[in-house]
Amino acid sequence: MMPSPVPFRPRPPWLGGTLQTLRALRWPWPARLPPGHRLWLPMADGDALAAMLHLPAASAARPLAVLVHGLTGTEDDPYLRDAAAGLLRRGFPVLRLNLRGSARSLARSTSHYHLGRHEDLAEALAVLPEALTGQGVVLAGWSLGGALVLNLLARDEESLPAILGAAAIGPPLEPEAAYAAIDANPVLGRALLALYRREVLAVPANDLPDPLRRAARQAASLMEFEAQVTAPRFGYPSLAVFFEMNRPAAALPRLRRPTLLVMAEDDPLVPVSMMDAIDWAECPAVLPLRVAGGGHCGFYDRGEESLAVRAVGSFFEGLET
């Protein structure tokens, strides 16, 4: 049965899905955070992921919250900083993780993330010291980061530290529909493609030969970019195979750890209709939260914290009881 929408009263001036999205992705004054500790988490192939660790003001035996950004994002995205601030207030140590090839990880990257590169999350978690993971780990991912979290948990890596649960906010459950919506958006779609192209080409990659670089420069849409660059670059015979092998919706029935899924009805980039075809009775570990508004990764309502921060914070606190 499809979950009933959760009521949503947007916080002025962030009225409507587009403004909610812009507030989440590009608000120039993000939440303040206490000083953190820069970590570099080594990958098996010699690359490393940049991460920023924050410890709560008062020591508490709480799991480490690992937060993962979305497409063209970094640890500094407003929605990620908002979530980090909210979880720190609740006593969680927080690690903001930067994906391979993103701006913060660029200095030690020779390749790039993509929809199916969840093994990078597995390697990053595996190298974290026991001092950080001894109380367990909770994961939260936004947009593409949420897709990576879902696909990771569906694989159930034995080498990972104890993952108590996870949250995915606005993940592209059905990639074809999400990419089509992005490409159809004349403002946000063009901006995302331009940022993604620049990010990919900025990496001194050892797996991006000249023909793929030319294809990256010429791609007229995000769908075309993934078909002409990402799929062949990483060994997928076609875009259809790339999507099918990394489809987050297919991961949901395989999840065994408690997982919060938050989607907005007015998301301009990831259509909420993706939830309609899912048999939720076959996904017992998933708590689907369909919100009447909030845009893409926004959810800024009348509360002091966004609805997403409150939902994720409460969900993670409940995992400890």
FENGINOR-V488089 format. One record per run of one state. SS is the DSSP state (@ for helix, = for strand, . for the rest). FROM is the first residue (numbers start at 0). TO is the last residue. If there is no record, write none. Layout:
ss:SS from:FROM to:TO
ss:SS from:FROM to:TO
//
This chain:
ss:. from:0 to:4
ss:= from:5 to:5
ss:. from:6 to:8
ss:= from:9 to:9
ss:. from:10 to:15
ss:@ from:16 to:25
ss:. from:26 to:35
ss:= from:36 to:41
ss:. from:42 to:46
ss:= from:47 to:53
ss:. from:54 to:62
ss:= from:63 to:67
ss:. from:68 to:76
ss:@ from:77 to:88
ss:. from:89 to:92
ss:= from:93 to:96
ss:. from:97 to:104
ss:@ from:105 to:107
ss:. from:108 to:117
ss:@ from:118 to:125
ss:. from:126 to:128
ss:@ from:129 to:132
ss:. from:133 to:135
ss:= from:136 to:141
ss:. from:142 to:142
ss:@ from:143 to:154
ss:. from:155 to:161
ss:= from:162 to:168
ss:. from:169 to:173
ss:@ from:174 to:183
ss:. from:184 to:186
ss:@ from:187 to:201
ss:. from:202 to:208
ss:@ from:209 to:217
ss:. from:218 to:220
ss:@ from:221 to:232
ss:. from:233 to:237
ss:@ from:238 to:244
ss:. from:245 to:246
ss:@ from:247 to:253
ss:. from:254 to:256
ss:= from:257 to:263
ss:. from:264 to:270
ss:@ from:271 to:274
ss:. from:275 to:278
ss:@ from:279 to:281
ss:. from:282 to:284
ss:= from:285 to:290
ss:. from:291 to:299
ss:= from:300 to:300
ss:. from:301 to:305
ss:@ from:306 to:317
ss:. from:318 to:320
//
